[in-house]
Amino acid sequence: MNYTLLTDFYEITMANGYLKNNMQNEIAYFDLFFRRVPDNGGFAVMAGVEQVIEYIKELEFSDEDIEFLRSKNMFCEEFLDYLKSFRFECDVWAVPEGTPVFPNEPVITVRGPLIQAQFIETMLLLIINHQSLIATKANRIVRAAEGRTVMEFGSRRAQGASGAIYGARAAYIGGVSGTACTISDKMFGVPALGTMAHSWIQSFDSEYEAFKAYALAYPDSCTLLIDTYNVLKSGVPNAIRVFDEVLKPMGKRPKGVRIDSGDITYLSGKTREMLDNAGYSDVKIVVSNSLDEHIIRDILKQGAAVDLFGVGERLITSRSEPVFGGVYKLVAMEKDGDIIPKIKVSENVAKITNPCFKKVYRLFAKDTGKAIADVITLAEEKIDDSRDYEIFDPEHTWKRKLVYDFEAVELLVPIFQKGKCVYTSPELSQIREYCKEQINTIWDEVKRFENPHRYYVDLSEKLWNIKYKLLSEYRDL
């Protein structure tokens, strides 16, 4: 599908207006960033860069697109001719997928002709907002599971096909081990997992016959759903009987049993006892049924005997907070070779933007490897990590800290240069492992689910001075 017109209509009306004012080739700078972490968490997980690259590579206006726009009777022929030869020529920088990111720092920066840089706003936000939201939620759930396997089971309750497909991809980046969404395995290599539904058991004359048929069909990967009728009175006893009568004579070991309803803590504990007593202490207990990080954490505290979690709708939709809230804002324009900073001013302080063409540095302590703070600087600035560096709170400037014995790492990497892709996306499994490694650099206090410690995202002195000079000028208007 050609997604070129998957954009807010004002991107096109503005583009037509820019051309009418001979502004189409003026160089603009835009930042994509978000203002707050979903679920009041301490950090988010960047995801979706690969799909941003695919979108930009395919960006062109078809004859059908142009005829549709002509039919609106709003756009001049000069503009429609411009769209016929449209070619993306911008520079793009992005934070790599799997990186922990924080509010108000650019995760994507775009520099290029004004029409082009403005036009890609909607699709970039759509991609990054969705995948970062799901990757962030998945990571919360994985951390709540405390090392136990988590599987994404939400395809049928996702918001549409792309929500299921790309949600599974994002969840894998966030740390889940696999998905129920088969096409995501085909497209991205996210391992497809699953066994049976209650309808399998109901379609046979008895639960025992259903279990037996499944064990014969899949003797090497037999996991049985045991809550169709009664977990403890029929489900577990029938599962053990099939393990004894079917798999054991074949020299096979069952893989697991799954509970999809009821009091998970109580049922999993009793199931564990029954399996252990029958000689199946190696059989895993899988649970599902409207789980999230809070429920998982609670049932584990209560002693639930669970080895694997299947998490559906509350993961794939991020039901507790289904909006990521990323925005795309103009931060600078070029004029006669100079970069002119631009700022969005608001009575709502949270909506005041950080102007200028910028970099983002992450400062890591050399002794612990932990992230100390992020610093947003002007693009031409370089943080010298061979000497001490003072950071300060941009709102409460008297709060200052001297950072020493640290390594400064730039977060934004080149993705496109003059419209040519210069970045090779890692394999998804590599992104997932990178995410795990990077989250290990974040202090546990920042990873708390409730009242996490606020991670510092500071401005360099030069950037802070420019921002507050602009604010003073607009205050005097």
N, C-alpha and C positions, 0 to 999 in steps of 0.2 A: 504494500500500500504506500502511495506517495503521501508523506506527512507534511509536505511543504505548507499547506494551508491549515495545518493544525496549529493555529496561532490566534491570539486575540485580534479581533478585527481592527482595533486601534493601532496595531503594529503596521497594518497596511495603509490606513488613513494617514498616519504620521509619515510613513515612507513617501507617499504621494506628495504630502505637504513639504517634506524636506527637499524633494526634487524640484518642486515649484519654486522653492527659495534658494536653489542652487547650493544646497547643503549636503547633497548625497555623498560627496567625497571628503567631507570634513571628518577628521579622525576623532573618535570618541572612545572613552574607557568606561566599561561597566563592570560592576562586581556582583556576583551572586553570593549571598550569605543568608544566615537565618538568625532570628532574634532570641529564641529560647529553645531549650532542649525539651522534647516531648516527655510527658510523665514527670516533669520536674526533676529529671535526671541530671547527672553531673556532666555528661558528654553525649555526643551523637557519633554515629559511624558513617563516614562518607561512602556513598555507593552510587553507581549509575554512569560513571565516566565512559565506559565502553559503549553504552547506548547513545551517549551524547556524540561520541565520535562517529558512530554509524549514521546518526541523523544528519550531522553536518556534511558528511561525505556524499549523501544522497540529496542534498538540498538543491533543488532546481524547480523552476516553474514550467509545468507542461502546457501545451496548447490549450488543454481543457481548463486548466487553472486560470489562464489568462482570459479565456472566453467567459468564464464564470465571473471574473472581476469586471470585465467589460459590461456584462449584463447588469451590474449594479448601478451603472450610469453615475458613478461618483469619481472615476479616475481618468486623468488625462491620457491621451494616446502616447505621449512622450514617456509617461511612467510605465505604461504597459509594454512599450518597446524596450524600456530599461529592464523589465522583468524577463523578457525573452532571452537576453544575454547575461542574466544574473549569474555571477560566479563568486563564491565565498572567498574573501581575501584577507580575513582577519587573523590576528594572533590570538591564541587561547592558551591560558595556563589553568591547571587544575590541581587540586590536592588528590593524590592517588587514592583509589578505592581501598577501603579497609582502614583508613587512618581515622583515629579519634579526632573530632573537630568540635569547636566551641562557638558560642554565639558571637555574632558581629565581626568575625574574621572572614575575609574572602575565601571561598572554597573553589570558585571559578572566577577568573578575570578575563575579559574580552577586550581587545584593542583592534580597531579597524574602522573602515568607512561607516558613517553614522547609520545609514539605512540597514546595512548588514548586521552590525553589532546589536542594533535595536531589535531587528526582526526575529532573532533566535530566542528572545526572552522566554516566551511561553513554553516552548518545547524543552528548553534547558531546565526550567523550573519544574515542569511536569515530571521529567525523568529523575532529577536529583531529589526533589521533594518526596516522591514515592519510594524510591529505592533506599534512600537514607533513612526514611521513617521505618521501613520494615527491617532493615539491617540493625537499626538501633534497638527496636523492640525485640528482635530475635536475640541480640546479645544480652539484653536484660534477662530474658527467659533462660538462656544457656547458663548465665552466671548463677541464677537462682537454683539450677539443677545440680550445682556443686560437683561437676565432673561426670554426671550421668548423661547418657545420650539423649538428645532432643531431636525429634523429627517434625517437619512441617507438614501438617495434615489439612490445610485449609482451602485447597483449590475450589471446592464447590461453594464456598461462601465468600470468595474474593469478589471485589468489585470489577467484574468483567474478566475476559480472557487474559488481557495483558496484566491485570492485577495478579492473577494466579501465576502466570509464567514468570514475569519479572520479580514478583514478590518472592517466589521460590528461590530465584537467583540471589536476591538481596538477603534473604534469610540464611542462605548458605554462607555468604560473606560474614554475616553476624555470628555464625558458629554452629548452626544446626548441622546434623550429620547427613540428612537426606530429605526427600520430599515425596509426597503422594502424587505429585504432578508429573506424569510420565514425559510430557513434551519438554519439560525443563531439563530432564536427563538427556534427551536427544539433542537439544539446542546448546546446553551449557555444560553438560556432564555432572549436574547435581544428581547424586544417586537416587533413583526411584525405589521407593520402599512401600510395602503393603502386603496384606495377606487376604483377609476375607471380611465381608460385611455380615450383619445379622441375617440378611436374606439367604446367604449360603446355608446357614444352619436351618432356617425355617423351610427351605425348599426340600429338605430330606424328611423322611418319616420320623427320625429321632435325632437328638443331638449327638448321640454316639455314632450313628451312621454318617452324619455330616463330618464329624471329626475323623473318623476312619477313612472316608473318601479323600479328605484333604491330605492326611498323612501318607496315603498311598500315592497321591499325585505329586507331593512335594516332600519326600522323606528326608531330604538334606536341608530343608529350610522350614521346618514345621513349627508355626506359631498359631495357636488356636484362640479364638475369641470365646470367652467363657461366661459372658453375662447375658446371653440371650434369654435364659429362663431363670436360673438361680445359681449364682456363682459358687456358693459353698456346698449346696445340696446336689447339684447336678453337673455344673460346669467343670469344676476341678476334678471330681471323681471320674467323670467321663474322659477328661483329658488324660488323667493318669492311666486309666484302663487302656486307652489307645496307645499311649506311650509303651505300656507293658506288652500289649498283644500284637501291635503292628510294628512299631519302630525297633523295639529291643530285639526281636527275632531277626531283623534285617541288619543288626549291628549299627543302627543309627541312633543318634541322640536328638531329642527335641530341642528347638531353639527357645521357645517361650510361650507364654500365655498372655492374653490381653484382656483388660477390664475397661469397659467403656461407660460404666454408670455406677451409681451407688456411692457409699462412703468409701472413698479410695483408701484412706488410712486403715480402717478396720479390715476391709476386704483383702487388701494387699498383704497385711500381716498374717491373717488366717490362711491365705493362699500359700504364702511362703512356708508356713508350718506344715501344711499338707504336702506340698511338693518335697520339702526336705525329708519328711518322714517316709515318703515313698521312694526316696533315693534319687531325687531330681533337684538337688541343691544347685546344679549348674544351669537350670532352666530360668530364663530371665522373665521378670514380670514387667509387662508394658501397660501403661495406663494412658487414657485419653479422656475426653469429655470436658470441653469448655475450660481448659487450663490457661493460666497465665503465670507470670513470675511470682505474684503474691500467693496464689493458691499453692503453687509448687513449693515455695519456701515454707508455707504453713504446714503442709502435710508432711514434709520432711522433718520439720521440728517436732511433729507429733509422732514420729517414728514409722512413717509409711515405708513399706518394704518394696520400693520401686527401683527398677534398673534403667528403664527407658520411658521417656515421655513423648506422646504424640500430641502436638499442640496445633489447633485448627484456627477457628475464626478470630480468636483474640490476638493471634499473631499476624495472620495474613491481612487483616484489616486494621491492625493496631487499634483495636476497639476502644481502649481506654483513652486514647488521644489520636484520632485519625488524620490529623493535619500536621505537617512538618513546619510549614510557615516560612519557607525560604522566599527571599525577595531578590529582585534584580534591579540595581540602581545605577544611574549615571554618576560617575565620580570625577570625571575630568574630560576636557576637550583640548585639542591641539590648535594653536593659532600662531602662524608664522614661526613654527618650529618650537614654540614654547608650550608646556603642558599647563593648562589653566584649571585649577581645582574647582570642582562643583560640589555643592552640599545641599542636602534636603533638610530643611528646618521644620520643626514641628513643636507645638506646645506639649505634645506627648514626647518626653525626652527619649524614650526607647526608639522612636522613629527618626531621630536625628542620625544622619549617615556620617561615615568617615570618608572625607574627600581624598582625592589624589590617586595617582597610579602607585600601587603599593606592593610590598612583599610581606610574607608572614614567616617569621622565624619561630622555631620551637627550641627552647633552651633545655638541654638534658644535663643533669648532674653526672659528672664523670665517675664518681665513686659508687653511685647506686644505679645509674642508668635510667632513673626516673625523670619524667618531665617536670620542670620547675614552673615554667610559664611560657606563653606565646607572646611575641611582640610583633605588632604591625608597624612596618616602617615605610618610608618613601622608597620607591623602586631603586633609586640610586644609592641608598644607604647599605652599608654592610656592617653587620655586628661582628666585631673582632673578639673572638672567644679566647684569644691569647692574653687578654687582660680583663680585669673586673668590669662588670657592666651594671649600671643602676637602672632598675625598673621602678615604675610608680603607677599608682591607681589613676586612671584618666579622669575619674570623677572626684576623687578625694586625693588630690595631688600630694598632700603631706604624708600619705602612706607610701613609703619608699623602702626598697630592699636592694642591697648590693649582692649581685650574683657573681660567684667566683668558681673556678675549676669546673667549667661547663663546656659543652659543645653546642654550637648554634647550627641548626639544620633548617634550610629553606623548605617550606612545605609545598609551595606552588611549583609545579614542573611544566615545561612547555608541552603542549598538546598539538597545536597547529601553529605554523609560521607562514604568514602570508597566504593562508588558506590551504597549505599543504600539511597533511598529518605527519608529525615527526615523533609520534609516540606509539609504542607497541604495547598493547594491553597484556598484562600477565595472564597466565592460565588462571581460571577461577579458583582452583585449589591453592594456587600460590597466593592469591588475594586473601583467601580465607586464613591461611597460615600467617600471612603478614598482619592481618587484623588482630589475630590472637597475640602475636608478638608485641604489637604496638599498644594494645590495651594493657599488657603487662607492664608498660612503662608509666601507666597512670596510677597514682597513689590510691590505695584502697579507700581512703576518706572521700575521694572524688567519685568512687564507684558505688557509694551507698545508694540504696533505693529511696530512703527518706532523708531529707535535709543533707544532701551531699555537700561536701566542702566546695566552695566556688573556686574553680580553676582560674588563674589570672590570665587575662588577655589584655595586654597593655599596649599603649601607643608609644612610639619613639618620641623624644623631645621635639624633634623637627616637625613631625606629623601633628602632634598635639598643638604646637604653636600655630600651624596653618589652620587647623580646625577652629580653634578659638578666636583667631583673627577674623575668619569668615563669619562666625557666630556674632561677633561684636559688630561687624559691618551690617549684618541683616537686622540686628537688634536696633540699630540707629535709623532704620528705614521708617 
